[in-house]
Amino acid sequence: MIDISQLAKKFAVENPKKLSEQEKKDPRLKGRFFHSVENVSFHCSSGEVLGLLGPNGAGKTTTLRMLSTALTPDAGDIIIDGTNVVKTPVLARKMIGFLSGSTGLYGRLTGRENIAYFGQLHGMSAEQIDRKITELADLLDLHSFLDRRCENFSTGMKQKTAIARAVVHDPKVVILDEPTTGLDIMAAQTVLNFIKGLKDKGVPVIFSTHHLDEVSELCDRVTVIHHGKTHFSDTFEAFKAQSDGSLHKAFMRIIEQGAK
Amino acid sequence: MWMVMLKEIKELLRDRKTLFFMIALPILVFPLLIGIAIFFMSKAVDKAENKVLNYAVIGAQYAPALAEQLSASEMFNEVLINVDDDIKAYVKAEKADFVLVIPDNFSDDALASGQIKLQLYLNDAGLNMVRKRLDKIVEGFAQASKTKAFASLGLNEEQQVALMDPIVIEKVDVADKRENWGEKIGGMIPYFIFMLCLQGAMIPATDLGAGEKERGTLETLLISPIERHHLVLGKFLTIAFAGVTSALITVSSMAVWGMVLSQGMAFKVVAEFMSAIGAIDFILMFFMLVPVVAIFSAVLLSLSIYARSFKEAQGYMTPLVFAVIIPVIFATLPGVELKGGWAWVPLTNVALAIKELIKGTMDYFQLVAIFSSTALIAAGLLFFCVYWFNKEKVLFR
């Protein structure tokens, strides 16, 4: 169970003259600050998958970074199973498995070493790590390349290894930032199957995406954010009901309504 | 913290580029380059020594004996010059390696003729053996002239010696060999070691900060449940370790190659010098280096984590080299001693202290003060580094 309420984050603009025309028109630019996220709230219960939608620059990544404790919010609260993430980030980190959009691996370490390193950082014993890696390798089909150096991995292999690394410590919540972007269909399907597996285990998953077919395949809940504000946060059925038939139209409609 | 350090070291050891710069370069490439340079230099000297020099003489009729000796020498080959030729142009046109002009007062009777001035025209810009060979021949004539003059004056041997050098200053050096050598090379040693430590730490530092950012591993690392200062310390220790290792490797490789090249000859001098220094001073020198390396590592890590990419990090680090060179160069300047203001200049004071330790004239109480002040700076910079690692503005630029 994860509850996010009224999250806000602003960044200081170092040189306002350098901003592009589009950025200058953005209503979130106020004086010397860019309010990337102004008011985002949503919640996700056990066994639910939440799809975070929004145009580029809407504040999705900033929101997810705050969830992952990489950024500290200026306002608002994040509660995971009663633990306040904002107030006790180190404690919360043990509960969160996070895969960022631009994640990478240590190229000179093997896939196994990459995963094991993060297991160690999470305080797991060598035995626990071994067991978990075998389990994840079965699940994500990593065996063929697990003991090779990551620098030669394909994008799909890298992404699968990165996912294994993100969940090595059995997190209570999994947050994925555009996990299927740039993957081929096979690799993307492995990732989606993995998310399903987490759902079946009752682990709440929050992931951002631009692919609405993934949303319809997996998501129980949908949250749409635009210009740093939650414009929609409800069940998938309610999202679908915004327009008859087409998810794309539903999305567009929510964005347009918000703009008014 | 140790986990982070172990992983970083493991990664470093698997990086060919780092290994090349840290190990292959000092052990093989530098000595090889120096060896090649020495080889070509000795070849050039050899060539100059064996070259037969073309020469011309003007006024040979005033000194037939000298002219004859010149032409008899295997190392000289006479060419003819017209009396009305411009001598400078002649030499510049490389028609002869040198032209010797003998004045009309040339004789073997110095008392009658006065001082004789031979004019030597040559292009002295390059490596040449003209003076060396000419001096050898002319010296004979000068000696003969001297002997003759002394004989005609009726001077005994003692008087002759006195007349040659009426007053001589005899130097009695109270500095022992160690102090003497220490003063001469003691300034250079910290300079080399500082630079080596800095260079050795630079590549891993780029990799551990900016490298994590560029590869996209930083975010994942930041959200792992490890305290931020442990993370920084792990990285910091790796960089410091790399710096010290690289410096040690280079120094020992220089020592070994020096021994091999000089076939043990120079080794005796070095060994004598080294044994005079003593173990305690060596250990103290090493201890003095610890806070210096810590300063380097903290600054490098801070710069590296601020940079968005490898390239940016390297850009930030280049000026740092100059910032380190300048205070250390002060320590090599003659007259700069560990007194007054200089004792309070960071890095300069450590370099001076190492110099004093080598010379064996260190005031050990002062050493404590220098160590503590440097350690304080290092601790301050390390704190800054941890603070820096907590700034979102730095991490997510």
Interface residues (C-beta under 8 A of the other chain):
Chain A: A12 R65 S68 T69 A70 L71 T72 V90 L91 R93 K94 I96 F98 L99 S100 S102 T103 G104 L105 Y106 G107 R108 L109 E113 Y117 F118 Q120 L121 H122 G123 R149 A162 R165 A166
Chain B: M3 V4 K7 K10 E11 R14 D15 R215 G216 T217 E219 T220 L221 L222 I223 S224 P225 I226 E227 E392 K393 L395 F396
